[in-house]
Amino acid sequence: MAGSVSLACDLKEPVGPTWTLKGAAPLFNGEFGVAEMLESADSSIRTENQRIFWVKSLDLNRTELSDSVKVDDRSIRGTQLLDSLSLDQFKSDTLSLKGTDLNANLQPGTINLSTQVTFSKNNLGFSGLDNFEYGIFNPDQSISFFIRNTFPFNIILTSLTLSNGSGPNPTFFSRTDTLRILPGRTRQLSIAIGGKRIQSNLKLDIAGRTNAPGVVTIDPEDGLEFFINGDDLYVTEARGRFKTPEYKSERVTDVGMEDFQPSLIRVGAGRMKYRINNQSAITGTIFITIPEMKKGTTAFTESINFPGNAVDTGSFVLTGFDIRPDGFPLTPVIRTQITYQLNTGTSFVTLKETDSIGYQFTISGIEPVYLEGNFNERATFSGFDTTTIKWPQDLRDISLEFDEASIVASINNSIGLKAEVTPRIIFTRPSGQDDSLMFSSGTFPIKIDAATPGIRVQKTVKSLELADVLNFNQVLNAKPTQVRYGVDAVGARGSNQSGFLYDTSSVSGSLKIKMPLRFKSTTGYEKDTLAALDIHSVKGLQEALLRTEYKNRLPYSVSYSLTFTDKDTIPLFRLPDDNTANSFVLGAAPVAADSPTQKGGYAIGYTQSVLPTSLTHEQIQKMEQAAFVRIVLRLTTTAESGPSAGYSEVREDDHLILRVSGQMKYKVNDE
C-alpha cells in the first residue's frame, strides 16, 4: 500500500514510534448485466439481435371428437297394460239328464203321455270348467248356453236359472218365460256376462213339463243335455289359466343431436340399459329389436326374461354396432320394436286389465369412433388446457409495454368439415381473478378447409397485430400466474354441410406471444446484492472517504445504497444515512428517441462519474468490523430518461459497472 508518512515525538516522556498512514483501498468491484437481472424460471426470456424478448408459446390442446361431440342419451319408455286378457278356455262338459232323472214316470219304454209330466231340478253342477276359478268379464262379453232335447216329444222349460255356487252374484241369469224345445233339436241361449263375476262352480236350476200327443216310446238314452261354451272371453280380472296374449309395440326415437344429423354412428363404446317394471303376477320375456342398429348385417336383438311383481334391470354392450338412422337427413330416427311373450303355463294366476308391464330402455354413454352426417353452422368442438407462467422475479412489480408484441396462431384441422376456429385464452392473476384476452372485431375466427379421410389439412397460420388484442397491456401487466387456453371450432357459417369425424379427428395448434422487454418503473426496479469486502479489519482508523465510480449503460437512472455488515451479515451502518438521503443517484445512459419506424428508449451510450462520501467518526468505528457490503440498486424511469411515454427498452449488452473504494488514514504503533 502506498502513502505518505510523518513522525512525531513527545519530549516530556519518551514513547515508542507511531506511524500515520494514508492510502486507497478497493472495497467492491462489480458489474451488473441485464441478462443476470432477468433470469426466468421458465426460460421465457430470449435474445435476438441484441434485443431482449419475453416469449410464451402455448400449445393449443388437441380438441378431439371424443372430447367435444357427444351422442346424447336416448330413452325409450312405455307401459303395456294387460288389457286383452282372455281365459284359455271357458267350456263345460255336457250335463246329461235322462228321463227318470227328471221324473220317475219318464221311464224307458212305450208310455202314454196324454197327461203332461212336470219336472224340477236344482243345484245341478257343471264339470269341465277347470281352467279358471273366477272371472269378471269385459262389458260386451257373453256365453252360449245350449239345451238339447233327445226325447221324441216336445219339452217346455218354464224356468231356467244359472248361479254361482258361492260368493257374489249368486244368480247371474234367470228366465221364467216358456221355452219350447222340439224333439231332437237344440236351443241356444246367449247369456250376457259383461261386468259380472262368474265362478267355475256354476249351478243350474230348471223346471218344465212334457208336451206329447199321446203314446210315445222313450229310449234309455233319451233326455235333456246342457252345456256352456265361451270363445275368446276377455276379462277385466280373473284367476285362472289365460291364453297367451301377444303384445307388440314400436317406439320411434329422434337421434338428431343439437348440431348434427347423423347418417352413421359407429359405436366405439356404449350400453343399452333396461328397466322392466312388471306390475303383474305373470312372468314372461320381452324381445327388443332395433333394425337401424346393426353389427354387420345383423340387427340388434336381445331378449329379457322378467319375473312377476318385480323390477328387473340390466344392460347390453353396444360396442361394434353401426347406427344408421332412418329418415336421414330430414328426421333421423331409430325404431325400437318390442314384443311381449307371457308365460301363462299351467298354473293359476290372478290378473287384472289394469296390471301393466313398464319398460325403459336407455342408450347411453355412446362414444363414436366415426360419424357421418350433416353438421349445421352451430356444430361446436372445443377443449381446454392449463399451464403456469413463471415470471422473472424482477419483472413482477414493473409496468411492461407491449407496443411491439406479436401473436401468431397456428391451427391444424383433421375434422371432415370446414371449420371456423377461435382461440380462447384466459389468464389468472395471483389473486385468482380471471382475465380473458379480447380480440377486436374481425380478428377471428380462422377459417379452415375440411380434412379428407385419413389426411390432416395443412397448417393455417394467422399473425395478429397488437391492435387485434384489445386488453393485452391490462392482462399481462397483472402478471398472471396461470393461463387456460384452448380452441372453439364451429361449422362454417351459412349452411349445413356434410362431413365426417373420426374419434381421432381434432382441431389443434399453437399460440406464440412475443414482445420486446420495454418497461417503465417509477416505483423502482430493485436488485439486491451481497458482496464480500476486499479489505481486512483494521485498527486505528482515523479518517475514511468512500469513492463510488460508476459507468452506466442502462436506459434507467440507478439509485443505490450501501449497507455494511459484520461477518454474520448484521447491519452496521448504511450509506447514505437516513439524515442525508434515501439513496445515491446515478444518471441514466442517453437513450434513442422514437422514430417513425422504431421505438426509442434504448441506451445509445453511457454515463460515468465519481461520487465521494465522507464517513462520520461513528461510521469509522463501525467500519473496522465490516466484512460484507449489501448493495441495493433501484432502476427508475422518467419522462426525461426515455421516450415521452417513459418506457425504456433493455438490450442484451446493457450493464452497470460499479466500483467502491476508500481513501483511509489510520495510525500504526510499533508497540
C-alpha atoms as one frame of an Amber mdcrd trajectory, in Angstrom:
protein
   0.000   0.000   0.000   1.481   3.387  -0.964   1.104   6.553   1.132   2.833
   9.442   2.929   4.434   9.012   6.332   5.015  11.599   9.185   6.802  11.252
  12.588   6.011  12.966  15.942   7.903  12.973  19.432   6.884  13.853  22.987
   9.909  15.410  24.907   8.358  15.101  28.369   8.003  11.342  28.278   9.708
   9.146  25.692   7.445   6.645  23.917   7.638   4.181  21.017   7.306   5.446
  17.423   3.785   5.961  15.923   3.234   5.930  12.146   0.375   7.826  10.468
  -0.545   6.190   7.103  -2.733   7.313   4.194  -3.790   5.093   1.271  -6.537
   3.880  -1.132  -8.162   0.504  -0.651 -10.670  -1.203  -3.024 -13.885  -2.262
  -1.283 -16.136  -3.535  -4.076 -15.845  -4.002  -7.826 -18.869  -5.392  -9.684
 -20.723  -5.427 -12.991 -24.484  -5.900 -13.273 -25.673  -7.205 -16.659 -29.263
  -7.249 -17.899 -29.193 -10.990 -18.599 -28.253 -11.630 -14.965 -31.039  -9.399
 -13.717 -33.766 -11.006 -15.836 -33.239 -14.712 -15.315 -36.571 -16.522 -15.795
 -37.605 -19.748 -14.142 -39.365 -20.995 -17.297 -36.746 -19.599 -19.714 -39.201
 -17.174 -21.267 -36.530 -14.517 -21.822 -34.947 -14.688 -25.294 -32.317 -12.541
 -27.002 -32.421 -11.757 -30.678 -30.019  -9.366 -32.403 -29.130  -7.742 -29.070
 -32.821  -7.176 -28.286 -34.396  -8.988 -25.332 -37.843 -10.517 -25.720 -40.338
 -12.162 -23.408 -41.698 -15.179 -25.284 -44.512 -17.522 -24.276 -45.536 -20.420
 -26.513 -48.817 -22.199 -25.826 -49.699 -25.473 -27.494 -53.442 -25.433 -28.069
 -54.510 -28.866 -26.933 -55.983 -31.305 -29.403 -59.736 -30.979 -29.350 -60.811
 -34.466 -30.293 -64.197 -35.800 -31.249 -64.423 -37.800 -28.045 -63.979 -34.560
 -26.073 -66.441 -32.453 -27.994 -69.071 -34.444 -29.894 -71.440 -36.270 -27.631
 -74.242 -38.569 -28.688 -76.934 -37.712 -26.218 -78.503 -40.497 -24.208 -81.768
 -41.699 -25.688 -84.528 -43.285 -23.619 -87.381 -45.413 -24.939 -90.184 -45.670
 -22.395 -93.548 -47.338 -22.433 -96.158 -49.198 -20.440 -98.106 -52.175 -21.689
-101.463 -52.671 -19.992-102.697 -56.249 -19.852-105.898 -55.098 -21.491-106.502
 -58.108 -23.734-106.604 -60.964 -21.281-108.700 -63.928 -22.263-109.297 -67.167
 -20.467-107.607 -70.101 -22.043-110.937 -71.994 -22.206-114.492 -71.495 -20.994
-116.315 -74.690 -21.958-118.147 -77.101 -19.757-118.694 -80.785 -20.154-122.155
 -81.888 -21.203-124.615 -82.140 -18.330-126.979 -85.000 -19.243-130.346 -85.687
 -17.526-132.143 -88.922 -18.507-135.888 -89.349 -18.333-136.001 -90.801 -14.837
-133.548 -88.060 -13.693-136.315 -85.623 -14.485-139.330 -87.625 -13.363-139.801
 -91.272 -12.363-142.692 -91.516 -14.861-140.356 -90.946 -17.786-139.069 -94.494
 -17.810-137.668 -96.120 -20.949-140.314 -97.921 -22.958-143.708 -97.157 -24.503
-145.874 -94.905 -22.374-148.928 -92.690 -22.737-148.087 -89.013 -22.147-151.520
 -87.620 -22.895-151.261 -86.209 -19.431-148.205 -83.928 -19.216-145.403 -84.772
 -16.827-143.719 -81.942 -14.903-140.192 -81.847 -13.510-137.940 -79.546 -11.407
-134.209 -79.904 -10.719-131.949 -77.667  -8.589-128.187 -77.217  -7.935-127.108
 -79.116 -10.982-123.325 -78.744 -11.327-121.171 -78.471 -14.442-117.865 -80.217
 -14.853-115.065 -79.191 -17.203-114.823 -75.567 -16.083-111.414 -76.144 -14.541
-109.356 -73.533 -16.422-110.421 -70.729 -14.161-111.553 -70.063 -10.658-113.434
 -66.854 -11.368-113.570 -64.130 -13.933-115.009 -60.628 -14.187-115.760 -60.201
 -17.840-115.486 -57.273 -20.201-118.788 -55.386 -20.727-119.540 -56.809 -24.167
-118.862 -60.450 -23.341-121.414 -63.262 -23.442-121.513 -67.029 -23.263-123.643
 -69.523 -25.155-125.929 -71.868 -23.195-127.063 -74.927 -25.163-130.098 -77.149
 -24.415-130.578 -80.311 -26.485-133.798 -82.361 -26.394-133.256 -86.045 -27.304
-136.793 -87.072 -26.294-139.234 -87.966 -29.111-141.577 -85.220 -27.897-141.541
 -81.536 -27.047-140.091 -80.275 -23.810-141.237 -76.966 -22.440-138.993 -75.216
 -19.895-140.839 -72.815 -17.657-137.868 -71.722 -15.534-134.086 -71.640 -16.018
-131.547 -70.127 -13.611-127.724 -70.020 -13.651-125.889 -69.013 -10.489-122.516
 -69.117  -8.790-122.193 -71.855  -6.269-120.791 -69.363  -3.754-119.561 -65.802
  -3.458-121.014 -62.696  -5.104-123.566 -62.710  -7.950-125.342 -65.880  -6.769
-127.759 -65.625  -9.705-126.430 -64.053 -12.889-129.058 -65.404 -15.341-132.733
 -66.250 -14.915-135.539 -66.925 -17.392-139.189 -67.667 -16.474-140.920 -67.409
 -19.849-141.889 -70.519 -21.798-139.075 -72.095 -23.778-140.150 -74.840 -26.224
-137.553 -77.343 -27.370-138.605 -79.586 -30.232-137.675 -83.286 -30.341-134.116
 -83.919 -31.495-133.401 -80.184 -31.601-131.007 -77.877 -29.751-131.819 -74.419
 -28.476-129.011 -71.860 -27.944-129.321 -69.046 -25.476-126.886 -66.072 -25.457
-126.249 -65.013 -21.891-124.636 -61.595 -21.319-121.980 -61.749 -18.651-120.351
 -58.311 -19.120-119.286 -56.824 -15.802-120.407 -59.930 -13.937-118.293 -62.157
 -11.778-118.612 -65.780 -12.912-117.159 -68.660 -10.919-116.281 -72.109 -12.116
-118.720 -73.845  -9.678-121.782 -72.910 -11.710-125.192 -74.224 -10.661-128.272
 -74.813 -12.844-131.900 -74.772 -11.721-134.617 -75.840 -14.228-138.353 -76.509
 -14.214-140.607 -77.676 -17.068-143.085 -80.193 -18.470-143.624 -82.624 -21.303
-145.728 -81.805 -24.327-146.635 -85.088 -26.073-149.634 -86.152 -28.289-150.226
 -89.441 -26.535-148.347 -92.759 -26.705-144.568 -92.415 -27.165-141.561 -94.713
 -26.930-138.691 -93.479 -24.714-135.189 -94.776 -25.376-132.926 -95.287 -22.338
-130.551 -92.577 -23.619-133.256 -90.005 -24.223-133.246 -86.905 -22.066-132.052
 -83.321 -21.840-128.433 -82.185 -22.352-126.961 -78.882 -21.194-123.501 -77.372
 -21.849-121.826 -73.972 -21.840-119.314 -72.595 -24.328-117.474 -69.254 -24.470
-114.858 -68.473 -27.077-112.211 -65.741 -26.573-113.764 -64.443 -23.413-111.904
 -61.302 -22.327-111.813 -60.405 -18.685-111.075 -57.330 -16.638-109.961 -59.564
 -13.803-109.664 -63.290 -13.435-107.905 -66.096 -11.716-107.132 -68.986 -13.910
-105.257 -70.015 -16.973-105.044 -67.496 -19.782-104.476 -67.597 -23.463-101.081
 -66.097 -24.220-101.749 -62.519 -25.283 -99.462 -61.064 -27.895 -98.435 -57.503
 -27.266 -96.310 -55.637 -29.749 -95.264 -52.011 -29.839 -92.852 -49.779 -31.698
 -91.235 -46.623 -30.454 -89.616 -44.062 -32.741 -86.740 -42.066 -31.235 -85.130
 -38.971 -32.693 -81.341 -39.322 -32.841 -80.586 -35.886 -34.230 -78.198 -34.130
 -31.904 -78.360 -30.406 -31.291 -75.958 -29.515 -34.072 -75.674 -32.759 -36.004
 -77.946 -35.028 -38.016 -76.197 -38.393 -38.251 -76.403 -40.774 -41.169 -73.935
 -43.160 -39.494 -72.747 -43.544 -35.909 -70.098 -46.211 -35.434 -70.150 -47.111
 -31.766 -66.808 -47.448 -30.031 -68.339 -47.768 -26.583 -71.815 -47.612 -25.156
 -74.536 -49.608 -23.480 -78.249 -50.145 -23.599 -79.619 -50.155 -20.085 -83.037
 -51.573 -19.357 -85.540 -51.449 -16.540 -88.599 -53.728 -16.589 -91.261 -52.915
 -14.008 -93.724 -55.798 -14.006 -96.832 -54.863 -12.033 -98.482 -58.217 -12.574
 -98.170 -61.763 -11.338 -97.303 -63.201 -14.716 -93.746 -63.848 -15.910 -92.541
 -63.504 -19.439 -89.975 -62.398 -21.965 -89.523 -59.114 -23.771 -87.853 -59.176
 -27.150 -86.301 -55.898 -28.330 -85.122 -55.254 -31.871 -83.606 -52.093 -33.383
 -83.479 -52.524 -37.173 -81.323 -49.393 -37.647 -78.617 -50.698 -35.289 -76.593
 -53.470 -36.851 -73.383 -55.370 -36.402 -72.517 -56.355 -39.933 -75.892 -57.296
 -41.423 -77.467 -58.466 -38.161 -79.797 -56.090 -36.385 -79.557 -55.577 -32.650
 -81.884 -58.103 -30.990 -81.982 -59.074 -27.333 -84.418 -60.843 -25.026 -85.098
 -60.195 -21.358 -86.792 -62.692 -19.064 -88.645 -60.859 -16.330 -90.180 -62.153
 -13.069 -93.668 -61.434 -11.788 -94.397 -58.476  -9.491 -90.807 -57.253  -9.612
 -88.412 -54.734 -11.145 -85.635 -56.132 -13.280 -82.619 -54.150 -14.520 -79.561
 -54.837 -16.629 -77.696 -53.715 -19.706 -76.292 -54.795 -23.058 -72.993 -53.747
 -24.654 -73.340 -51.819 -27.916 -69.668 -51.739 -28.901 -69.155 -52.517 -32.568
 -72.644 -51.617 -33.757 -73.364 -49.201 -36.563 -76.374 -46.943 -36.145 -77.833
 -45.835 -39.474 -80.860 -43.716 -38.609 -83.937 -43.972 -40.794 -85.214 -40.785
 -42.405 -81.825 -39.077 -42.842 -81.299 -36.199 -43.433 -84.659 -34.680 -42.554
 -85.677 -36.633 -39.464 -83.042 -39.217 -38.491 -84.682 -41.717 -36.141 -84.285
 -45.231 -34.848 -87.200 -47.587 -34.351 -87.377 -49.865 -31.347 -89.632 -52.894
 -31.762 -90.854 -54.595 -28.590 -92.666 -57.910 -28.332 -94.012 -59.488 -25.145
 -94.281 -63.219 -24.642 -96.111 -64.045 -21.419 -95.613 -67.357 -19.705 -99.188
 -68.447 -18.944 -98.153 -72.029 -18.161-100.480 -74.399 -16.325-100.668 -72.640
 -13.002-103.458 -70.346 -11.936-102.566 -66.660 -11.790-104.638 -63.651 -10.894
-104.537 -60.856 -13.451-106.331 -57.562 -13.955-106.625 -55.459 -17.051-105.089
 -52.614 -15.023-101.967 -54.710 -14.479 -99.080 -53.432 -16.530 -95.537 -54.102
 -17.621 -93.496 -50.922 -17.842 -90.205 -50.693 -19.661 -87.424 -48.208 -20.142
 -84.523 -48.734 -22.493 -81.726 -46.155 -22.417 -78.976 -45.959 -24.987 -76.230
 -44.261 -23.011 -72.528 -43.499 -22.970 -72.198 -43.684 -26.732 -68.625 -42.895
 -27.728 -68.450 -42.904 -31.504 -65.287 -43.841 -33.352 -66.727 -42.490 -36.569
 -69.578 -40.176 -37.504 -71.103 -39.191 -40.798 -73.890 -36.766 -41.384 -74.900
 -33.149 -41.653 -73.332 -30.577 -39.362 -75.052 -27.249 -39.040 -73.228 -23.984
 -38.592 -73.541 -24.181 -34.812 -71.710 -27.504 -34.535 -69.090 -26.822 -31.862
 -65.921 -28.651 -30.890 -63.936 -27.190 -28.017 -61.267 -28.058 -25.485 -59.109
 -26.512 -22.800 -55.738 -26.996 -21.196 -53.876 -25.175 -18.430 -50.279 -24.159
 -17.803 -48.482 -21.914 -15.339 -46.489 -18.761 -16.029 -43.314 -18.208 -14.030
 -42.446 -14.561 -14.358 -38.851 -13.413 -13.808 -38.752 -12.365 -10.182 -37.565
  -8.868 -11.059 -40.398  -8.218 -13.539 -43.288  -8.796 -11.192 -43.663  -5.227
  -9.956 -42.958  -3.163 -13.050 -45.120  -1.871 -15.864 -44.442  -3.522 -19.231
 -45.150  -2.042 -22.649 -46.409  -4.293 -25.443 -46.449  -1.919 -28.400 -44.392
  -4.329 -30.484 -45.900  -7.562 -29.177 -46.873 -10.169 -31.737 -49.240 -13.115
 -31.566 -49.128 -15.957 -34.064 -51.892 -18.574 -34.122 -51.306 -21.857 -35.967
 -54.245 -24.218 -36.379 -54.468 -27.778 -37.734 -57.752 -29.389 -38.757 -58.410
 -33.105 -39.174 -62.182 -32.774 -38.922 -64.019 -33.689 -42.084 -65.826 -30.396
 -42.409 -64.958 -26.790 -42.893 -64.448 -25.054 -39.594 -64.007 -21.625 -38.120
 -61.595 -21.640 -35.196 -61.183 -19.096 -32.397 -58.526 -19.480 -29.684 -59.667
 -18.867 -26.134 -57.048 -17.556 -23.716 -57.843 -16.885 -20.078 -55.164 -15.580
 -17.716 -55.458 -15.894 -13.945 -53.987 -13.243 -11.684 -52.231 -14.117  -8.414
 -55.459 -13.023  -6.689 -57.441 -15.656  -8.598 -59.245 -13.191 -10.858 -59.635
 -14.304 -14.472 -58.920 -12.049 -17.445 -59.760 -13.209 -20.960 -57.942 -11.815
 -23.942 -60.425  -9.840 -26.013 -59.920  -9.677 -29.743 -61.091  -6.881 -31.987
 -63.894  -7.470 -34.446 -62.813  -9.441 -37.489 -59.680 -10.895 -35.896 -61.135
 -14.350 -35.516 -62.292 -16.918 -36.441 -59.647 -18.565 -38.571 -61.318 -20.347
 -41.477 -60.024 -23.855 -42.196 -60.845 -26.223 -45.034 -62.236 -29.666 -44.334
 -59.987 -32.672 -43.980 -60.291 -35.732 -46.177 -60.432 -39.207 -44.609 -57.095
 -40.088 -43.079 -55.406 -36.818 -44.111 -54.859 -33.793 -41.893 -55.030 -30.488
 -43.728 -52.080 -28.181 -43.888 -51.406 -25.764 -41.057 -53.271 -22.487 -41.161
 -51.299 -19.574 -39.705 -52.583 -16.164 -38.687 -50.417 -13.372 -37.301 -52.083
 -10.777 -35.119 -51.142  -7.177 -34.668 -51.169  -5.834 -31.150 -54.199  -3.758
 -32.044 -56.106  -7.010 -32.596 -55.926  -7.707 -28.851 -57.890  -5.054 -27.033
 -56.703  -5.664 -23.472 -53.189  -7.028 -23.875 -51.464  -4.440 -21.659 -54.051
  -4.767 -18.922 -53.967  -8.561 -18.805 -50.215  -9.104 -18.993 -49.312  -6.261
 -16.637 -51.366  -8.019 -13.963 -48.516 -10.613 -14.040 -50.827 -13.645 -14.314
 -49.542 -16.886 -12.880 -51.714 -19.282 -14.882 -53.193 -19.423 -18.353 -56.008
 -21.630 -19.616 -56.154 -21.893 -23.344 -57.991 -23.829 -25.967 -59.963 -23.571
 -29.163 -63.562 -23.294 -30.210 -64.215 -24.713 -33.654 -67.609 -24.319 -35.270
 -69.014 -25.414 -38.583 -68.572 -22.937 -41.428 -71.225 -20.245 -41.468 -74.017
 -20.077 -43.981 -75.432 -23.552 -44.438 -75.346 -27.136 -43.283 -72.555 -29.287
 -44.615 -71.969 -32.981 -44.871 -68.864 -34.286 -43.200 -67.254 -36.975 -41.112
 -65.487 -37.282 -37.795 -63.159 -39.975 -36.526 -62.549 -40.363 -32.835 -59.022
 -39.136 -33.587 -60.261 -36.147 -35.563 -59.107 -32.973 -33.903 -58.532 -29.265
 -34.064 -55.157 -28.374 -32.624 -52.472 -25.770 -32.946 -50.269 -23.334 -31.113
 -50.210 -19.732 -29.985 -46.980 -17.769 -29.578 -46.756 -14.421 -27.768 -43.573
 -12.422 -28.253 -42.772  -8.914 -27.030 -39.619  -6.821 -26.582 -38.736  -6.120
 -22.989 -39.746  -2.493 -22.629 -40.837  -1.267 -19.245 -41.071   1.724 -17.033
 -40.580   1.668 -13.300 -41.465   4.846 -11.477 -41.543   2.975  -8.172 -38.257
   1.236  -8.862 -36.955  -2.000 -10.288 -34.818  -3.348  -7.467 -31.738  -5.554
  -7.446 -30.192  -6.624  -4.142 -26.600  -7.970  -3.995 -24.461  -9.002  -1.004
 -20.685  -8.865  -1.658 -17.617  -9.538   0.469 -15.336  -6.564   1.112 -11.855
  -6.645  -0.370 -10.199  -5.414   2.881  -9.343  -6.891   6.245 -10.349  -5.408
   9.599  -8.009  -2.643  10.712  -7.461  -0.758  13.940  -6.607   2.876  14.437
  -8.772   4.102  11.552  -8.980   7.894  11.856 -10.459   9.096   8.572 -12.255
   7.453   5.637 -13.572   8.842   2.347 -15.558   6.453   0.110 -15.420   6.891
  -3.653 -18.156   5.417  -5.881 -17.178   5.164  -9.524 -19.827   4.042 -11.969
 -20.303   3.532 -15.672 -23.980   3.164 -16.544 -25.141   1.758 -19.892 -28.700
   1.216 -18.727 -31.515   3.428 -20.047 -32.584   3.954 -16.445 -31.494   6.130
 -13.561 -29.948   3.968 -10.868 -30.500   4.734  -7.204 -28.272   2.772  -4.913
 -27.437   2.397  -1.258 -24.640   0.595   0.621 -25.173  -1.253   3.861 -22.038
  -2.510   5.630 -22.469  -5.648   7.741 -20.335  -7.750  10.020 -19.312 -11.302
   9.294 -22.789 -12.513  10.373 -24.405 -10.035   7.902 -25.768  -7.965  10.793
 -26.056  -4.343   9.545 -23.514  -1.890  10.975 -24.396   1.309   9.095 -25.934
   2.434   5.820 -24.832   4.938   3.208 -26.323   7.342   2.664 -27.649   7.569
   6.186 -31.281   8.479   6.845 -30.322  12.081   7.679 -28.747  12.638   4.256
 -30.881  10.879   1.601 -32.600   7.601   0.860 -30.057   6.647  -1.799 -27.357
   7.859  -4.109 -28.444   8.525  -7.695 -26.505   7.521 -10.792 -27.623   9.151
 -14.009 -29.228   7.190 -16.862 -27.418   6.474 -20.100 -28.505   8.583 -23.083
 -31.351   6.923 -24.998 -32.541   6.937 -28.578 -35.590   8.939 -29.498 -38.648
   7.445 -31.169 -38.518   7.316 -34.951 -41.273   6.701 -37.482 -40.109   3.097
 -37.866 -38.788   2.169 -34.435 -39.482   2.829 -30.806 -36.725   4.617 -28.948
 -35.831   4.454 -25.278 -32.839   2.114 -25.605 -29.329   3.121 -24.480 -27.032
   4.553 -27.141 -24.094   5.416 -24.872 -23.239   5.542 -21.211 -22.762   7.945
 -18.327 -19.952   7.807 -15.825 -18.977   9.764 -12.722 -17.367   9.591  -9.271
 -19.326  10.212  -6.098 -17.270  10.880  -2.879 -18.758  10.245   0.568 -17.085
  11.045   3.921 -17.623   8.714   6.876 -18.516  10.085  10.318 -16.475   9.204
  13.402 -19.178   6.675  14.422 -19.198   5.109  10.962 -15.397   4.932  11.020
 -15.522   2.940  14.271 -18.050   0.507  12.790 -16.080   0.206   9.575 -13.373
  -1.697  11.474 -15.912  -4.546  11.964 -17.223  -4.630   8.353 -16.955  -7.882
   6.373 -19.694  -7.510   3.718 -21.471  -4.758   1.878 -25.102  -5.069   0.688
 -25.720  -3.107  -2.480 -29.328  -2.271  -3.387 -29.889  -0.979  -6.906 -33.187
   0.529  -7.999 -33.821   1.319 -11.648 -36.328   4.085 -12.355 -37.583   5.743
 -15.490 -38.764   9.280 -16.024 -40.058  11.193 -18.998 -36.616  12.709 -19.281
 -34.748   9.424 -19.324 -36.832   7.745 -22.033 -39.381   8.480 -24.712 -42.341
  10.632 -23.851 -44.271   7.647 -22.514 -41.490   6.943 -20.019 -40.843   3.407
 -21.322 -37.310   2.228 -21.924 -36.038  -0.919 -23.580 -33.188  -3.001 -22.238
 -30.845  -4.803 -24.578 -28.525  -7.727 -24.225 -25.292  -5.734 -23.664 -26.786
  -3.166 -21.262 -24.922  -3.190 -17.944 -23.831  -1.188 -14.922 -20.239  -1.149
 -13.634 -19.892  -0.107 -10.002 -16.656   0.290  -8.078 -16.423   1.358  -4.426
 -13.038   2.210  -2.868 -11.874   4.000   0.268  -9.318   6.735   0.946  -8.245
   5.931   4.554  -5.990   7.415   7.257  -5.037   5.358  10.301  -2.262   5.086
  12.927   0.097   2.185  13.472   2.137   1.982  16.739   5.215  -0.284  16.902
   4.260  -1.289  20.409
